[in-house]
Amino acid sequence: MTDEQIKQLVDYLTKNENQIIKDIGKQYRKSLDALIARLSRIYMKAGSDQLSFSDVARTNDIAKLENFVLQQADKLQTENRRSIVGLLVSIYVYTFDAQKSVIETEVKKALGFNFRLKNSHDAEIIHIMQGKSSKQIDRLLQALEKNNIEGLKLTPALERNRKMIVNDIKSALERGFIEKKGYAAVAKDVQTAFDMSLNRATMITSTEGHRVRETASYDSAANADFQGVKMQKSWMNMGDNRVRHRPGANHVAMEGQTRDVNKPFNLAPGVEAQYPGMSGDAANDIRCRCIALYKIVGIDPSLKKGKKGGITVE
């Protein structure tokens, strides 16, 4: 891809990612407001700003409040997943198609005739997901997970976040009543727990958005390579002071490392990745912004004759 095409790709991801993060923020504020309202009613009913744990336990208010926390956490997980999956599908389709178009254009220049690369099976499934209902998308996601498309496996990360916000809010409530904190202090602690969870949801969105973008680019290049367009990849960082530069996760040093499309990059001793964001090492993957650049280094002779099975000649 050219610098301009890369910029367009990153701008597209950033714009859509920011919108989803804004939507997730609205979901969190709605749940927080509902919980704070319930907390307020407990203090108002008691007519005191000095409630003990025994007070709220005796009236069963703490149990009801914690049950409501579970309900809100489940709701947030469902809504977060729906929002983020929609983002990931659009990123995958846009990126896969953009990479595919670049490859087809370059091969056309080399061969002198038009053709289309066939999509891989997994790419076809993800393309179908656009515009589908939540239930249909869930079924398609199950199919994708069986095929080990890691970038679309959000459930484990969101489930960890769900458990953490439940534990954090329960701890804030119980500690507040045990220490006989006033309403304002307990409400502030609850909001802090929500803010921490929102930050984790934002990190998940950014990390998975980047991962899926790189997955789609790789899948598109590997798909072309399989069909006779020999591809090579190079690691590119963002070239600013935010690029990680520490032992075991030095993406400054990764700049320009080149491999055949199906050979992994070497990030550190024992740490490899087919493309940025997919090493399996948190220090290298979380909020990574690096990009794998792909270029054509050869064309199968059968393509030059228009005979390759995966190619449609126009």
Secondary structure, DSSP 8 states (H G I E B T S, - for coil): --HHHHHHHHHHHHHHHHHHHHHHHHHHHHHHHHHHHHHHHHHHHHT-S---HHHHHHTTHHHHHHHHHHHHHHHHHHHHHHHHHHHHHHHHHHHHHHHHHHHHHHHHHHHSS-EEE---HHHHHHHHHTT--HHHHHHHHHHHHHTT-GGG--HHHHHHHHHHHHHHHHHHHHHHHHTT--HHHHHHHHHHHHHHHHHHHHHHHHHHHHHHHHHHHHHHHHHHHHTTEEEEEEEE---STTS-EETTEEHHHHTT-EEETTS-EEEETTEEESSTT-SS-HHHHTT---EEEEEEEEE-HHHHTT--TTEEE-
